[in-house]
Amino acid sequence: MPELAVAAKGVETTRETVLRTATELFAEHGYHAVGIRSIADAVGVKPASLYHHFDSKAALLSEIAHAATSRFTTDALATLEGPGSPRDRLAAVLHHHIRYFHDHRQEEAITRRDMASLPPAVLDDIQTARRAYHQAVTAAITAGCAAGEFQVGSPALAAFAVLDAVNGINVWFRPDGPIDLESLADHYVTMALDGLLQSADVGRPSA
């Protein structure tokens, strides 16, 4: 796609610039509250110029959600399905999960909040990728139980519990708070591996 020169600002408007600006505006104001004109004004171009890069606002949302999800799940699945013990693989992927979701917290917030606005094909791709990730985490927990590293009643439900815990970090964590992200990740991974995944009652049906 052609690059668009913006003489007034002395910079070039690239696809990445448009995408980054839209991400910031969607995250701050919500997808439905932000129009193409607002994005164009923030970039410094006329609205028609944006269509050299994206043919609609929905295409911008799709790119934000799909790119963030696919990058994360591709790396996570490679780790979960790679070498090493189940415990080591799960520890590595949980550390990656926490760091990635913090670094891409705007994209993740947009995806979760505005998922219903995605085109059906894009939504299906994202949900398929997320299911594959959950299944891979479940498989790692199952393998860990078989190896004596974990002890849970239902690996699938334990996977939901672990992932819900790490997903919630972005709700409250602040970089200027009393704990840094790496230390926090260490604590969460330890609590998951040595606490939650050592409880035989997790996921076990009550009598």
Secondary structure in CASP SS format (residue, H / E / C, confidence):
PFRMAT SS
TARGET T0000
AUTHOR 0000-0000-0000
METHOD secondary structure of the structure
MODEL  1
M C 1.00
P C 1.00
E C 1.00
L E 1.00
A E 1.00
V E 1.00
A C 1.00
A C 1.00
K C 1.00
G C 1.00
V E 1.00
E E 1.00
T E 1.00
T C 1.00
R H 1.00
E H 1.00
T H 1.00
V H 1.00
L H 1.00
R H 1.00
T H 1.00
A H 1.00
T H 1.00
E H 1.00
L H 1.00
F H 1.00
A H 1.00
E H 1.00
H H 1.00
G C 1.00
Y H 1.00
H H 1.00
A H 1.00
V C 1.00
G C 1.00
I H 1.00
R H 1.00
S H 1.00
I H 1.00
A H 1.00
D H 1.00
A H 1.00
V H 1.00
G C 1.00
V C 1.00
K C 1.00
P H 1.00
A H 1.00
S H 1.00
L H 1.00
Y C 1.00
H C 1.00
H C 1.00
F C 1.00
D C 1.00
S C 1.00
K H 1.00
A H 1.00
A H 1.00
L H 1.00
L H 1.00
S H 1.00
E H 1.00
I H 1.00
A H 1.00
H H 1.00
A H 1.00
A H 1.00
T H 1.00
S H 1.00
R H 1.00
F H 1.00
T H 1.00
T H 1.00
D H 1.00
A H 1.00
L H 1.00
A H 1.00
T H 1.00
L H 1.00
E C 1.00
G C 1.00
P C 1.00
G C 1.00
S C 1.00
P H 1.00
R H 1.00
D H 1.00
R H 1.00
L H 1.00
A H 1.00
A H 1.00
V H 1.00
L H 1.00
H H 1.00
H H 1.00
H H 1.00
I H 1.00
R H 1.00
Y H 1.00
F H 1.00
H H 1.00
D H 1.00
H C 1.00
R H 1.00
Q H 1.00
E H 1.00
E H 1.00
A H 1.00
I H 1.00
T H 1.00
R H 1.00
R H 1.00
D C 1.00
M H 1.00
A H 1.00
S H 1.00
L C 1.00
P C 1.00
P H 1.00
A H 1.00
V H 1.00
L H 1.00
D H 1.00
D H 1.00
I H 1.00
Q H 1.00
T H 1.00
A H 1.00
R H 1.00
R H 1.00
A H 1.00
Y H 1.00
H H 1.00
Q H 1.00
A H 1.00
V H 1.00
T H 1.00
A H 1.00
A H 1.00
I H 1.00
T H 1.00
A H 1.00
G H 1.00
C H 1.00
A H 1.00
A C 1.00
G C 1.00
E C 1.00
F C 1.00
Q C 1.00
V C 1.00
G C 1.00
S C 1.00
P H 1.00
A H 1.00
L H 1.00
A H 1.00
A H 1.00
F H 1.00
A H 1.00
V H 1.00
L H 1.00
D H 1.00
A H 1.00
V H 1.00
N H 1.00
G C 1.00
I H 1.00
N H 1.00
V H 1.00
W H 1.00
F C 1.00
R C 1.00
P C 1.00
D C 1.00
G C 1.00
P C 1.00
I C 1.00
D C 1.00
L H 1.00
E H 1.00
S H 1.00
L H 1.00
A H 1.00
D H 1.00
H H 1.00
Y H 1.00
V H 1.00
T H 1.00
M H 1.00
A H 1.00
L H 1.00
D H 1.00
G C 1.00
L H 1.00
L H 1.00
Q H 1.00
S C 1.00
A C 1.00
D C 1.00
V C 1.00
G C 1.00
R C 1.00
P C 1.00
S C 1.00
A C 1.00
END
